[in-house]
Amino acid sequence: MATAARKILHLDLDAFFCAVEELHNPTLRGRAFAVGGLPEERGVVASCSYPARGKGVHSAMPMSQAVRACPGLLIVPARHRLYRTMSQRVMERLHRLTELVEQISIDEAFLDVTARGEDAEALARQLQTTIRQELGLPCSLGVATNKLVAKIANTVGKGAKRGDNSPPCAITVVAPGQEAAFLAPLPCDALWGVGPKTAQRLADYGLRTIGDLAQRSPDEFERLLGKTGRDLVIRARGIDDRPVVTEHEQKSISQETTFTRDVGDETELLRVLRDLALGVAAELRKSGLCAGTVKLKLRWSDFTTPTRQTTLVQPSDDGETIYATAKQLFARLWQRGQLVRLVGVGVSGLTDQPRQMGLFDAPDERVERLTATVSAMRKRFGDNAILRGSDMRRQRTKGGTNEDNRESS
């Protein structure tokens, strides 16, 4: 007896950040606007409305470039806490339909609805209507027998509805058995794992479409490109047996800051480095994790971005330990007076192993609460609202607060 085909949905919220902003400010509807940072602060476009997209603006574009492409572009500061709240509400609606939900980003998820008796397309339309009516958010869905084809179907469906100033609200269905035929005319770079370099290599072999690739031998392409080559040929045939994964192991935690102006002052750089380390440590404790590796990321004014990492003697969730380690890495990379554009601190090698208490550790969560309170007050009232004694001594020595180099958050 043949196994019944799976029913997989891929949901993508249309211009999610912008849609949330329009809910809270209806005057934005129909206007060209972008969510992100200011051009003079090296902001980038996190999301943009469909009228803005029609004028050449797109996500991840520098805001200065977006303003040039679309004169009169409105810039709306991001409100990530609000977006996370709305995302959680969307995911709650998905879980009403099935417990097999794999959230892959704040505005994107896979659902396995195979166990449901209803037609997969009908379930997609039901879900789209629910999210629109209950939350006021537009979304598009791809429907197929596997994750690969459902995702590509959604991308194709959304692209087919470009041209006007409204969200696509597309639903694109690939019937069982039609996976390879659906993929065949698409360009090779529509496949997962095919970036510009791989696409060029495929073009060098005379392969322009997914259908061209599907006709080649997996063994042949394994010899040419290794295991990746074999996987590409199999994907090109529309084959993907990966399950919808309901839980993902967290592999790393990181925080970074891009300065409004390049900073060459060691005191300022170390202050930011410590704040980032404490923030990463707070996230570790919130997740009940310890980190075995600390990583430092710097970006110079010419956009060169060196990184260094080291393994701790013992996994830790202590902010001062992470800071001390990051500071050592910083000393290896940075030369006095060298201008820095970005600083980042990350940790990996995460485990739920309980750490050994240090001699001066607080026996409860007071340190974490204090760190969170200080961060909140600095965000609200400015970096100088609360200073450590050492910072105040340095400022008195320098005769100022060096506010021109404060980070942009």
Long-range contacts (C-beta under 8 A, 24 or more apart in sequence): 4-114, 5-145, 5-176, 6-112, 6-114, 6-145, 6-146, 7-112, 7-113, 7-114, 7-116, 7-120, 7-123, 7-143, 7-145, 8-110, 8-111, 8-112, 8-113, 8-114, 8-120, 8-143, 8-144, 8-145, 8-146, 8-147, 8-150, 8-244, 9-110, 9-111, 9-113, 9-120, 9-123, 9-124, 9-127, 9-141, 9-142, 9-143, 9-150, 10-108, 10-109, 10-110, 10-111, 10-141, 10-142, 10-143, 10-144, 10-147, 10-150, 10-151, 10-153, 10-154, 11-94, 11-108, 11-109, 11-110, 11-111, 11-127, 11-139, 11-140, 11-141, 11-154, 12-107, 12-108, 12-139, 12-140, 12-141, 12-154, 12-158, 13-87, 13-90, 13-107, 13-108, 13-131, 13-137, 13-138, 13-139, 14-137, 14-138, 14-139, 14-140, 14-158, 14-167, 14-168, 14-169, 15-47, 15-48, 15-49, 15-50, 15-53, 15-138, 15-167, 16-47, 16-83, 16-86, 16-87, 16-106, 16-107, 16-137, 17-46, 17-47, 17-78, 17-83, 18-47, 18-48, 18-49, 19-136, 19-137, 19-138, 19-167, 20-79, 20-82, 20-83, 20-86, 20-137, 21-76, 21-79, 22-49, 23-136, 23-137, 24-82, 28-74, 28-76, 30-165, 31-74, 32-57, 32-70, 32-72, 32-73, 32-74, 33-73, 33-74, 33-75, 33-76, 34-63, 34-66, 34-73, 34-74, 34-75, 34-76, 35-76, 35-77, 35-78, 36-63, 36-75, 36-76, 36-77, 36-78, 37-63, 37-77, 37-78, 37-408, 38-63, 38-75, 39-63, 39-64, 39-66, 39-67, 39-75, 40-260, 41-260, 41-408, 42-258, 42-260, 42-408, 43-75, 46-78, 49-165, 50-164, 50-165, 50-166, 50-167, 51-165, 53-162, 54-163, 54-165, 86-135, 86-137, 89-135, 90-131, 90-135, 90-137, 90-139, 93-127, 93-130, 93-131, 93-134, 93-135, 94-127, 97-123, 97-126, 97-127, 99-246, 100-244, 100-246, 101-244, 101-246, 102-244, 102-245, 102-246, 102-248, 110-147, 110-150, 110-151, 110-244, 111-244, 112-243, 112-244, 120-173, 121-171, 121-173, 124-171, 124-173, 125-171, 128-169, 128-171, 132-169, 138-167, 138-168, 138-169, 139-169, 140-167, 140-168, 140-169, 140-170, 140-171, 140-172, 141-170, 141-171, 141-172, 142-172, 142-173, 142-174, 143-171, 143-172, 143-173, 143-174, 144-173, 144-174, 144-179, 145-174, 145-176, 145-179, 146-179, 146-238, 146-239, 146-240, 146-241, 146-242, 147-240, 147-242, 147-244, 148-191, 148-192, 148-235, 148-238, 148-240, 148-242, 149-174, 149-179, 149-182, 149-183, 149-238, 149-240, 150-174, 151-192, 152-182, 152-183, 152-186, 152-190, 152-191, 153-182, 155-190, 156-186, 156-190, 179-237, 179-238, 179-239, 180-211, 180-214, 180-236, 180-237, 180-238, 182-238, 183-210, 183-211, 183-214, 183-236, 183-237, 183-238, 184-209, 184-210, 184-211, 184-214, 185-209, 185-210, 185-211, 186-210, 188-212, 188-213, 188-236, 191-232, 191-235, 191-236, 192-235, 193-228, 193-231, 193-232, 193-235, 194-232, 198-225, 198-228, 198-232, 201-225, 210-236, 211-236, 250-287, 250-289, 250-350, 251-348, 251-350, 252-346, 252-347, 252-348, 252-350, 253-280, 253-283, 253-284, 253-287, 253-289, 253-291, 253-346, 253-347, 253-350, 254-280, 254-295, 254-297, 254-344, 254-345, 254-346, 254-347, 255-279, 255-280, 255-283, 255-344, 255-345, 255-346, 256-297, 256-342, 256-343, 256-344, 256-345, 257-342, 257-343, 257-344, 257-407, 257-408, 257-409, 258-299, 258-341, 258-342, 258-407, 258-408, 259-340, 259-341, 259-342, 259-343, 259-405, 259-407, 259-408, 260-406, 260-407, 260-408, 261-404, 261-405, 262-301, 262-339, 262-340, 262-341, 263-339, 263-340, 263-405, 264-337, 264-338, 264-339, 264-340, 265-402, 265-405, 266-334, 266-336, 267-391, 267-394, 267-398, 267-402, 268-402, 268-405, 269-330, 269-334, 269-340, 269-343, 270-327, 270-330, 271-391, 272-343, 272-407, 273-323, 273-326, 273-327, 273-330, 273-343, 273-345, 274-323, 274-327, 275-375, 276-326, 276-343, 276-344, 276-345, 277-319, 277-320, 277-322, 277-323, 277-326, 277-345, 278-319, 278-322, 278-323, 278-371, 278-375, 279-371, 279-375, 280-319, 280-322, 280-345, 280-346, 280-347, 281-317, 281-318, 281-319, 281-322, 281-371, 282-319, 282-368, 282-371, 282-372, 284-317, 284-347, 284-350, 285-317, 285-365, 285-368, 286-368, 287-350, 288-352, 289-317, 289-350, 289-351, 289-352, 290-315, 290-316, 290-317, 290-350, 290-351, 290-352, 290-353, 290-354, 290-355, 291-315, 291-316, 291-317, 291-322, 291-347, 291-348, 291-349, 291-350, 292-348, 292-349, 292-350, 292-351, 293-347, 293-348, 293-349, 294-322, 294-325, 294-326, 294-329, 294-345, 294-346, 294-347, 295-329, 295-344, 295-345, 295-346, 295-347, 295-348, 296-326, 296-329, 296-330, 296-333, 296-344, 296-345, 297-342, 297-343, 297-344, 297-345, 297-346, 298-330, 298-333, 298-334, 298-340, 298-342, 298-343, 298-344, 299-340, 299-341, 299-342, 299-343, 300-338, 300-339, 300-340, 300-341, 301-339, 301-340, 301-341, 303-341, 305-342, 306-333, 308-332, 308-333, 309-348, 311-349, 314-355, 314-356, 315-349, 315-351, 315-353, 315-355, 316-355, 317-355, 318-355, 318-358, 318-361, 319-367, 319-371, 321-358, 322-347, 379-409, 382-406, 383-407
